[in-house]
Amino acid sequence: MVKVSILYPNNEGSRFDVSYYVETHMPMSIRLLSAHPGFKGVSVERGLGGAVPGSKPAYVAMCHFLFTSIDDFLAALMPNTSVLQGDMPNYTDIEPVIQFNEVLISR
């Protein structure tokens, strides 16, 4: 199993519309990507704070997709890339950090 992490750094002066992301963009993303049989789940998180009490979070938001493989994720994503990337200006001006992870432990 792989986890695809899409991380939005908490850059000073950047814009991120959490409501739009949660209520519009992510339901669309889930609908499109979950149509692939390799889709296993998704979580969306909003950063609340850093390690030091009162500090800002490193990421304003994160999305984690679970797929059976990277190839399955790419097969689900590629036909929908233009739609999903085209919607990004509606909720952010942040360039996301994307990382592929092998899930070693999950409960």
Secondary structure, 3 states (H helix, E strand, C coil): CEEEEEEEECCCCCCECHHHHHHHHHHHHHHHHCCCCCEEEEEEEECCCCCCCCCCCCEEEEEEEEECCHHHHHHHHHHHHHHHHHHHHHCECCCCEEEEEECCCCC
